[in-house]
Each structure stands twice: as C-alpha cells, then as structure tokens.
Amino acid sequence: MIVLLGVLVVILGFVTRRNPVLVVGVAGIVTGLLGKLNPQEVLAAFGKSFADSRSVTVFAIVLPVIGLLERYGLREQARTLIGRLGKLSAGRFLAVYLLIRQVTAAFGLNSIGGPAQTVRPLVAPMAEAAAERTTGGPLPDRLREKVRSYSASSDTVGVFFGEDCFIAIGSILLITGFVNSTYHQQLEPTELALWAIPLAVCALIIHGARLLLLDRKLEREMALHAAENELPLPHQATASRTRNGSEEAGK
C-alpha cells in the first residue's frame, strides 16, 4: 500500500497548482523508489513508457496544422456555414455533435475529434455563431466562454462514454486484464462493452438534455446582461433596425 503514496504526490501537486509534467514525473519517481526499484530501473521504466506511447506526441504535428488552418480562415468559414443553417441553435448543434462523437467513439474512431483538432477550430466557432443568431446579438465574454465550455463538454462526454462500447479500446483491455490476472476470473471484453451501452445511452440523454436547455439559458442570461448594462433587448434592437429601415425607404 505504501506504493500508493505516489497518488498522494499527484494530488498535492495539483492542489498546489504545480507544473503537471513535473508533478507526474516526481510521482513516477516516488512510486518507483517506493516499489524498491533502483534509479536506473526507474529511468528505464520512463524510457519504455515513452517509447510505448509515441502516439501521445502527435500533438506536436497536429497543433501547427490547426494553427495554419485557423490563420487562413477556418474559424470564419465554420461560422459562415452555421449561419446558413437558420433553424440550428447552439444547443441543437452541440447535441448533434454529442451524438456523432459518441457513435464514432463506439466504433473506435476516437482520433477524428478532440479539443485541439475539432472543438477549438470548428465546433466552438459554429456554436458561438448559432448562439449569436438565436440571441440576436454578439455574446458577452462570459456567455462566449460558457458556449465554449459546453462545446468542449459535448466532445469529452461523447468520447468518454462512447469509447467503452468498443471492445478493443485500451480501458476495456486494461480492466479485463487486471480482473482476470488478479481475481482469476474469465471476464471477456464483450461483456464490459455490452454493460457500457446503457451507460452511454444515459449519458447521451442526460447531457443531451443539458445541451438543449442551453438555448433558453443563453436567452435568459443575454436579457439579464442587457438589463444590467441598460442595453436594448435583442428583439427590440432588431425591431428598431427594421423600423428605421422602413422609414428610410419611405423617404
């Protein structure tokens, strides 16, 4: 049990807001030393883990590509596309994305989405544009950050609960391997995947309902923001612009 003190190091590091890489590294060293490994074996374990997880460093290639796409107007094109879909609100759009993300993750296609390659350059700008269209004006910073957080949550919830329905995912294989070797059971990955399906459906219903309620919440907070800053309500501003345009046309 003393080996688990490495978990305590992680908790203390995050509570004190230390560098995550430094915290995890120190926790690994502490765990290895408490597990009666010498420094050379600890270093070898770090090297083996890095070599076995080379796919983690793919972000070093993905991020520059995303940056170039954003520089040449990817976010603007995403906002323009959502502007053509008049009846699609922010909540409905994110609910559809949640469903797509969960279904693709259930088939093992985790890498087609994510915060860096999908949410930031595409999903969040489209959700913001839909929210601005339905509320009738530009979003204040507080509401803009809320829309972005809901965009990230739709991706996270979708992949988290969807990936366990795929029998070849790492978490399923880890659980079955640990249970079979430790408790001498014959647990099959298919069994865990089948039990994950009801959880995925519940997550889709619960978080999908929260996303659909986002539209009302945005309208309510937008009206409150307008009242606090003595601004005209969005529908009043639209009516005023329409009336002024009619008067100018009449003249």
C-alpha positions in Angstrom: 0.0 0.0 0.0 2.9 2.3 0.6 3.5 2.5 -3.2 0.2 4.4 -3.5 1.8 7.4 -1.9 2.7 8.4 -5.4 -1.0 9.2 -5.9 -0.8 11.5 -2.9 2.1 13.3 -4.6 -0.1 13.8 -7.7 -3.0 15.2 -5.5 -0.7 17.6 -3.6 0.9 18.8 -6.8 -2.4 19.6 -8.5 -3.8 21.2 -5.3 -0.8 23.5 -5.1 -1.0 24.3 -8.8 2.4 22.9 -9.8 3.5 22.1 -13.3 1.6 19.0 -14.3 4.6 17.4 -16.1 6.8 18.0 -13.1 4.1 16.6 -10.7 3.6 13.4 -12.8 7.3 12.9 -13.2 8.0 13.3 -9.5 5.1 11.0 -8.7 6.5 8.3 -11.0 10.0 8.6 -9.4 8.5 8.3 -5.9 6.3 5.4 -6.9 9.3 3.6 -8.4 11.6 4.1 -5.4 8.9 3.0 -3.0 8.4 -0.1 -5.2 12.0 -0.9 -4.5 13.3 0.0 -7.9 16.8 1.5 -8.2 17.3 4.8 -10.1 18.5 3.1 -13.2 15.3 0.9 -13.3 13.1 3.9 -12.8 14.8 5.7 -15.7 14.4 2.6 -17.8 10.7 2.5 -17.0 10.3 6.1 -18.0 12.0 5.4 -21.3 10.0 2.3 -22.0 6.7 4.1 -21.3 7.7 7.0 -23.6 8.6 4.6 -26.4 5.3 2.6 -26.0 3.3 5.9 -26.1 4.8 7.7 -29.1 1.3 8.5 -30.4 0.9 11.0 -27.5 3.5 13.3 -29.2 1.3 13.5 -32.3 0.0 16.9 -31.0 3.4 18.4 -32.0 2.4 17.8 -35.6 -1.4 18.5 -35.2 -1.2 21.9 -33.5 0.9 23.6 -36.2 -1.5 22.3 -38.9 -4.5 23.6 -36.9 -2.8 26.9 -36.5 -2.2 27.3 -40.2 -5.9 26.4 -41.0 -7.1 29.0 -38.5 -4.7 31.6 -39.9 -6.3 31.1 -43.4 -9.9 31.4 -42.2 -11.0 28.0 -40.9 -13.0 29.5 -38.0 -14.6 32.2 -40.2 -15.7 29.5 -42.7 -17.2 27.5 -39.8 -19.2 30.5 -38.6 -20.4 31.2 -42.1 -21.5 27.6 -42.6 -23.6 27.6 -39.4 -25.1 30.9 -40.4 -26.7 29.2 -43.4 -28.5 26.8 -41.2 -31.2 29.1 -39.9 -33.0 26.7 -37.5 -30.0 25.1 -35.9 -29.4 26.7 -32.5 -26.3 26.3 -30.4 -27.9 23.6 -28.1 -29.2 21.6 -31.0 -25.9 21.8 -32.9 -23.9 20.6 -29.8 -26.5 17.8 -29.1 -26.0 16.5 -32.7 -22.2 16.7 -32.3 -22.5 14.8 -29.0 -24.4 12.0 -30.7 -21.9 11.9 -33.6 -18.9 11.9 -31.3 -20.4 9.1 -29.1 -21.3 6.9 -32.1 -17.9 7.3 -33.7 -16.1 6.6 -30.4 -18.2 3.4 -30.0 -16.6 2.2 -33.3 -13.1 3.0 -32.1 -12.8 6.3 -34.1 -11.5 8.4 -31.2 -9.0 10.4 -33.2 -11.4 12.0 -35.6 -12.3 14.6 -33.0 -10.8 16.3 -29.9 -10.4 19.6 -28.2 -7.4 20.7 -30.4 -8.3 19.3 -33.8 -12.1 19.8 -33.8 -13.6 21.7 -30.8 -11.4 24.8 -31.0 -11.3 25.4 -34.8 -14.7 24.1 -35.8 -17.3 23.2 -33.1 -16.8 26.2 -30.8 -17.0 28.9 -33.5 -20.1 27.2 -35.0 -21.8 27.0 -31.6 -20.9 30.7 -31.0 -22.3 31.8 -34.3 -25.5 29.8 -33.7 -25.9 31.3 -30.2 -25.4 34.9 -31.6 -28.0 34.3 -34.3 -30.6 32.9 -31.8 -30.0 35.6 -29.2 -29.9 38.4 -31.7 -26.5 40.0 -30.9 -22.9 39.5 -30.1 -22.3 37.4 -27.0 -20.5 39.0 -23.9 -17.3 37.3 -22.9 -18.9 35.4 -20.0 -21.5 33.8 -22.3 -19.0 33.2 -25.0 -16.8 31.2 -22.6 -19.9 29.3 -21.5 -20.6 28.2 -25.0 -17.0 27.1 -25.5 -17.2 25.1 -22.3 -20.3 23.3 -23.4 -18.6 22.7 -26.8 -15.7 21.0 -25.0 -18.1 19.0 -22.7 -20.0 17.6 -25.7 -16.8 16.2 -27.1 -15.5 14.9 -23.7 -18.7 13.3 -22.7 -19.3 11.7 -26.1 -15.9 10.1 -26.3 -15.7 9.1 -22.6 -18.9 7.1 -22.6 -18.8 6.1 -26.2 -15.3 4.5 -26.3 -16.1 1.9 -23.7 -18.6 0.3 -26.1 -15.7 -0.6 -28.4 -14.2 -3.9 -27.2 -10.6 -3.1 -28.4 -10.2 0.1 -26.5 -7.4 0.4 -24.0 -9.6 0.9 -20.9 -11.6 -2.3 -21.6 -8.5 -4.4 -22.2 -6.9 -2.9 -19.0 -9.9 -3.8 -16.9 -10.3 -7.3 -18.2 -6.5 -8.0 -17.9 -6.4 -6.7 -14.4 -9.5 -8.6 -13.2 -8.5 -11.9 -14.9 -5.0 -11.8 -13.6 -5.7 -10.6 -10.1 -9.0 -12.3 -9.3 -8.6 -15.3 -11.6 -11.8 -14.5 -13.5 -12.7 -15.1 -17.1 -14.1 -11.7 -17.9 -14.5 -11.0 -21.6 -14.2 -7.6 -23.3 -17.6 -8.1 -24.9 -19.3 -8.3 -21.5 -17.9 -5.0 -20.4 -18.7 -3.4 -23.8 -22.3 -4.6 -23.5 -22.6 -3.1 -20.0 -21.2 0.2 -21.3 -24.0 0.6 -23.8 -26.7 1.5 -21.1 -24.3 4.0 -19.6 -23.6 5.6 -22.9 -27.3 5.9 -23.6 -27.9 7.5 -20.2 -25.0 10.0 -20.8 -26.5 10.9 -24.2 -29.9 11.6 -22.7 -28.7 13.5 -19.6 -26.1 15.6 -21.3 -28.2 16.0 -24.4 -31.0 17.5 -22.3 -28.5 19.9 -20.7 -27.3 21.0 -24.2 -30.9 21.5 -25.4 -31.6 23.7 -22.3 -28.6 25.8 -23.2 -30.5 27.9 -25.6 -33.0 29.1 -23.0 -30.2 29.7 -20.6 -28.4 31.9 -23.1 -31.5 33.9 -23.9 -32.2 34.4 -20.2 -28.7 35.5 -19.4 -28.5 37.7 -22.5 -31.6 39.5 -21.4 -30.1 39.9 -17.9 -26.9 41.2 -19.4 -28.9 43.8 -21.4 -30.8 44.9 -18.3 -27.6 45.3 -16.2 -25.9 47.4 -18.9 -29.1 49.3 -19.9 -28.9 47.9 -23.4 -32.0 47.2 -25.7 -33.1 43.6 -25.7 -32.1 41.7 -28.9 -35.6 41.5 -30.3 -36.1 45.2 -29.5 -32.9 46.1 -31.3 -34.0 44.1 -34.3 -37.4 45.7 -34.4 -35.8 49.1 -34.2 -33.4 48.4 -37.1 -36.3 47.1 -39.2 -38.4 50.2 -38.4 -35.6 52.6 -39.2 -35.0 50.9 -42.5 -38.7 51.1 -43.4 -38.7 54.8 -42.6 -35.6 55.5 -44.7 -37.2 53.5 -47.6 -40.3 55.6 -47.3 -38.4 58.8 -47.5 
